């Protein structure tokens, strides 16, 4: 009786195993549909995820932060190009001028001394080495783009700022030494040979010596742009801000030096334009005031203005002058070919005589108390350099109705007269005509101011010398 339930249980187990094996070997249609549904769901989930990420990326690309980062990267790329150009300029300064002049100073007949070479170039070679290192660091940072870390590069540059301070302090003196050396014909010829090299691209040595003066302001502008596109929470914000403040501090120190050096460079550029040369422009105390075109009116033999011809185009063309006003002199030039200038001839219409000098009186051979005075003619024409200390400005000219009718134009308010009374020659008059009343007012105002400054300084210096037993230092004179 007990054996029957056991047999039943065993048969039930066998049937269950057979059913499971059949189910595993032959899947139902419902299971295959579920798998298809799962596959479709997986595809849709992937598509939705990709679309969401695409939307997030597109929103970021259009965001202000992404636009700021693009501009920041553009500033860095522009900075790399500008640094490469600056390093090339320093390379030309050192290799085309400094090193050749050092060799020339060691020759048997040196056109320049080693001391003058050092005074002109000072530490420009060290500045070149510094910026070569800085440029290589910039290139390394660009190679790791889009991660750009620049603060540490400026940390390298900041301790070297004393090099630029020395260069700025010496810059005015270097241009003075260069102007002095250019009076040597051998040096001037050698310098023009160096400047004619293709690398210089018709730029002068003064131009290359001035490039370092503008590099610090260029860095300040670059840092301003970087900070404008750098978020306040950026890791480099504080470091870049500190570098900008240090560079601005140096720029304030440089500012006072730049105005004087720019004036010297301007004077040297004008001196190079004048074919005959102009020694007074090599005087570093000459301050450039203004320049422009004026018409010089000729004087008749009776000393009157030849207004009758002023309306003619031929007179305007012949009388056109390029004028340069400086703090102590007025230079009048005519235009030549190739942009060059010639010193014009200004002076009296007649002829005068003067004593030949001390001891000019000689006894007559026949005796009888006769004395011969040796006279020499005063040149009726002088070059176009007029000393303002000898000048008197007359703004309003006297004209008759006949003169006004003959001129054909209303020039009564456009011309002004400069009466020159040199100590060693007879006086003469220069008549100049401006193109407008505003231009005339500008010229006459500046000339009057320069004349007043010269005379006022002369009176103060005389009073100081008369009332003080202490010798006036030469640098004050």
Secondary structure as the mmCIF struct_conf table of DSSP 4:
data_model
#
loop_
_struct_conf.conf_type_id
_struct_conf.id
_struct_conf.beg_label_comp_id
_struct_conf.beg_label_asym_id
_struct_conf.beg_label_seq_id
_struct_conf.end_label_comp_id
_struct_conf.end_label_asym_id
_struct_conf.end_label_seq_id
HELX_RH_AL_P HELX_RH_AL_P1 UNK A 2 UNK A 25
BEND BEND1 UNK A 26 UNK A 26
HELX_RH_AL_P HELX_RH_AL_P2 UNK A 29 UNK A 61
TURN_TY1_P TURN_TY1_P1 UNK A 62 UNK A 62
BEND BEND2 UNK A 63 UNK A 63
HELX_RH_AL_P HELX_RH_AL_P3 UNK A 64 UNK A 92
HELX_RH_PI_P HELX_RH_PI_P1 UNK A 93 UNK A 98
HELX_RH_AL_P HELX_RH_AL_P4 UNK A 99 UNK A 105
TURN_TY1_P TURN_TY1_P2 UNK A 106 UNK A 106
BEND BEND3 UNK A 107 UNK A 107
TURN_TY1_P TURN_TY1_P3 UNK A 108 UNK A 109
BEND BEND4 UNK A 111 UNK A 112
HELX_RH_AL_P HELX_RH_AL_P5 UNK A 114 UNK A 121
TURN_TY1_P TURN_TY1_P4 UNK A 122 UNK A 123
HELX_RH_AL_P HELX_RH_AL_P6 UNK A 124 UNK A 143
TURN_TY1_P TURN_TY1_P5 UNK A 144 UNK A 146
HELX_RH_AL_P HELX_RH_AL_P7 UNK A 151 UNK A 158
TURN_TY1_P TURN_TY1_P6 UNK A 159 UNK A 160
HELX_RH_AL_P HELX_RH_AL_P8 UNK A 161 UNK A 181
TURN_TY1_P TURN_TY1_P7 UNK A 182 UNK A 183
BEND BEND5 UNK A 184 UNK A 184
HELX_RH_AL_P HELX_RH_AL_P9 UNK A 185 UNK A 195
TURN_TY1_P TURN_TY1_P8 UNK A 196 UNK A 196
BEND BEND6 UNK A 197 UNK A 197
HELX_RH_3T_P HELX_RH_3T_P1 UNK A 198 UNK A 200
TURN_TY1_P TURN_TY1_P9 UNK A 201 UNK A 202
HELX_RH_AL_P HELX_RH_AL_P10 UNK A 205 UNK A 211
HELX_RH_3T_P HELX_RH_3T_P2 UNK A 212 UNK A 214
HELX_RH_AL_P HELX_RH_AL_P11 UNK A 215 UNK A 228
TURN_TY1_P TURN_TY1_P10 UNK A 229 UNK A 229
BEND BEND7 UNK A 230 UNK A 230
TURN_TY1_P TURN_TY1_P11 UNK A 232 UNK A 233
TURN_TY1_P TURN_TY1_P12 UNK A 235 UNK A 236
HELX_RH_AL_P HELX_RH_AL_P12 UNK A 237 UNK A 273
STRN STRN1 UNK A 274 UNK A 274
TURN_TY1_P TURN_TY1_P13 UNK A 275 UNK A 276
HELX_RH_3T_P HELX_RH_3T_P3 UNK A 279 UNK A 282
TURN_TY1_P TURN_TY1_P14 UNK A 284 UNK A 285
STRN STRN2 UNK A 288 UNK A 297
HELX_LH_PP_P HELX_LH_PP_P1 UNK A 298 UNK A 298
STRN STRN3 UNK A 299 UNK A 299
HELX_LH_PP_P HELX_LH_PP_P2 UNK A 300 UNK A 300
TURN_TY1_P TURN_TY1_P15 UNK A 301 UNK A 302
BEND BEND8 UNK A 303 UNK A 303
STRN STRN4 UNK A 305 UNK A 305
HELX_RH_3T_P HELX_RH_3T_P4 UNK A 307 UNK A 309
TURN_TY1_P TURN_TY1_P16 UNK A 310 UNK A 311
BEND BEND9 UNK A 312 UNK A 312
HELX_RH_AL_P HELX_RH_AL_P13 UNK A 313 UNK A 319
STRN STRN5 UNK A 320 UNK A 326
BEND BEND10 UNK A 327 UNK A 328
STRN STRN6 UNK A 329 UNK A 335
HELX_RH_3T_P HELX_RH_3T_P5 UNK A 337 UNK A 339
STRN STRN7 UNK A 341 UNK A 343
HELX_LH_PP_P HELX_LH_PP_P3 UNK A 344 UNK A 344
STRN STRN8 UNK A 345 UNK A 347
BEND BEND11 UNK A 349 UNK A 350
STRN STRN9 UNK A 352 UNK A 355
BEND BEND12 UNK A 357 UNK A 357
TURN_TY1_P TURN_TY1_P17 UNK A 358 UNK A 359
STRN STRN10 UNK A 361 UNK A 363
TURN_TY1_P TURN_TY1_P18 UNK A 365 UNK A 366
TURN_TY1_P TURN_TY1_P19 UNK A 368 UNK A 369
STRN STRN11 UNK A 371 UNK A 373
HELX_LH_PP_P HELX_LH_PP_P4 UNK A 374 UNK A 374
STRN STRN12 UNK A 375 UNK A 378
HELX_LH_PP_P HELX_LH_PP_P5 UNK A 379 UNK A 379
BEND BEND13 UNK A 380 UNK A 380
STRN STRN13 UNK A 381 UNK A 383
BEND BEND14 UNK A 384 UNK A 384
STRN STRN14 UNK A 385 UNK A 387
HELX_RH_3T_P HELX_RH_3T_P6 UNK A 388 UNK A 390
STRN STRN15 UNK A 391 UNK A 394
BEND BEND15 UNK A 396 UNK A 396
HELX_LH_PP_P HELX_LH_PP_P6 UNK A 397 UNK A 398
HELX_RH_AL_P HELX_RH_AL_P14 UNK A 401 UNK A 407
BEND BEND16 UNK A 409 UNK A 409
TURN_TY1_P TURN_TY1_P20 UNK A 412 UNK A 414
STRN STRN16 UNK A 415 UNK A 420
BEND BEND17 UNK A 423 UNK A 425
STRN STRN17 UNK A 428 UNK A 433
BEND BEND18 UNK A 435 UNK A 436
HELX_RH_AL_P HELX_RH_AL_P15 UNK A 437 UNK A 467
BEND BEND19 UNK A 469 UNK A 470
HELX_LH_PP_P HELX_LH_PP_P7 UNK A 471 UNK A 473
TURN_TY1_P TURN_TY1_P21 UNK A 474 UNK A 476
#
